[in-house]
Amino acid sequence: LNFSKSPDKGKIACGHVSKDTEKMEWQDDMVIDGAVEAYLLQLEEHFRVQMRIELEQARGTADNWEIDNPREFWLEPYTSQLGLVTTQIMWTEETTKVFEELESGSEVAMKEYK
């Protein structure tokens, strides 16, 4: 966990660092206080919420990754797991659209997919 907002007491978590040194800053800080059993449950839920927020941001910016930012640069601000999940979501949406076009009678839908 990242305790940079309260380095002296270590009671405010503001992000996390993976074992691969990937860093993710949280939008909302979490106060670590009280019984260990209680704050670990809260930490788990807080972690899920923060990852969901980051995933939604990644998904929102992925819509324009070929227009605003090439995919290889789009990946940089996100952790690898979020980048992978977002890429899989985008691929699924794109291929579903292509198959729908094929069902509608388009003969070049698959060739035009990049």
C-alpha positions in Angstrom: 0.0 0.0 0.0 1.0 3.6 -0.5 1.0 5.6 2.7 2.7 8.7 1.3 -0.1 11.0 2.6 0.7 10.0 6.1 4.2 8.6 6.1 4.7 9.2 9.9 1.7 7.2 11.1 0.8 5.1 8.1 -2.9 5.4 8.6 -4.0 6.7 5.3 -3.7 4.5 2.2 -3.8 6.4 -1.1 -2.8 3.8 -3.6 -1.0 0.5 -4.0 2.1 -0.9 -5.6 2.3 -4.3 -7.2 5.2 -6.7 -6.7 6.2 -5.8 -10.3 6.3 -2.1 -9.1 3.3 -1.0 -11.0 1.7 1.9 -9.1 -1.9 2.8 -8.9 -3.1 6.0 -7.2 -6.6 5.8 -5.7 -9.2 8.4 -6.3 -10.4 8.1 -2.7 -8.1 7.6 0.2 -8.8 5.0 2.9 -8.1 5.4 6.6 -6.6 2.3 8.1 -7.8 2.2 11.7 -9.5 0.0 14.2 -9.5 -3.8 14.4 -7.4 -5.6 11.8 -10.3 -7.8 10.8 -12.5 -4.8 10.2 -10.1 -2.7 8.2 -8.9 -5.7 6.0 -12.5 -6.3 4.9 -12.9 -2.6 4.2 -9.6 -2.5 2.4 -10.7 -5.4 0.1 -13.9 -3.6 -0.7 -12.1 -0.3 -1.2 -9.6 -2.0 -3.5 -12.5 -3.4 -5.7 -14.1 0.0 -5.9 -10.9 1.8 -6.9 -10.1 -0.8 -9.5 -13.6 -0.5 -10.9 -13.2 3.3 -11.2 -9.8 2.8 -12.9 -11.3 0.2 -15.3 -14.1 2.6 -16.2 -11.6 5.3 -17.0 -9.5 2.9 -19.1 -12.6 1.8 -21.0 -13.7 5.3 -21.6 -10.3 6.3 -23.1 -10.0 3.1 -25.1 -12.8 4.2 -27.4 -10.4 6.7 -29.0 -7.1 4.9 -28.8 -6.6 4.9 -32.5 -7.7 8.6 -32.8 -6.2 10.3 -29.8 -3.5 8.0 -28.7 -2.1 4.8 -30.2 -2.8 1.7 -28.2 0.9 1.2 -27.2 0.9 4.7 -25.6 -2.7 4.4 -24.2 -1.5 1.5 -22.1 1.2 3.5 -20.2 -0.9 5.1 -17.4 -2.7 1.8 -16.5 -1.6 -1.3 -14.7 -1.1 -4.3 -16.9 -4.1 -6.2 -15.6 -6.4 -3.3 -16.3 -4.9 -2.7 -19.7 -5.4 -6.4 -20.6 -9.0 -6.5 -19.4 -9.9 -3.3 -21.2 -8.2 -4.6 -24.4 -10.2 -7.8 -24.1 -13.5 -5.9 -23.7 -12.7 -3.8 -26.7 -11.8 -6.8 -28.8 -15.0 -8.6 -27.8 -17.1 -5.6 -28.7 -15.3 -5.1 -32.1 -15.6 -8.7 -33.1 -19.2 -8.9 -32.0 -19.9 -5.9 -34.3 -18.2 -7.6 -37.2 -20.2 -10.8 -36.8 -23.4 -8.8 -36.6 -22.4 -7.1 -39.9 -21.7 -10.5 -41.4 -25.1 -11.7 -40.3 -26.7 -8.6 -41.9 -25.2 -9.6 -45.3 -21.9 -7.7 -45.4 -19.4 -9.8 -47.3 -16.4 -7.6 -46.5 -16.9 -7.0 -42.7 -14.2 -9.4 -41.7 -11.7 -8.0 -44.3 -12.4 -4.5 -43.1 -11.8 -5.3 -39.4 -8.4 -4.3 -38.3 
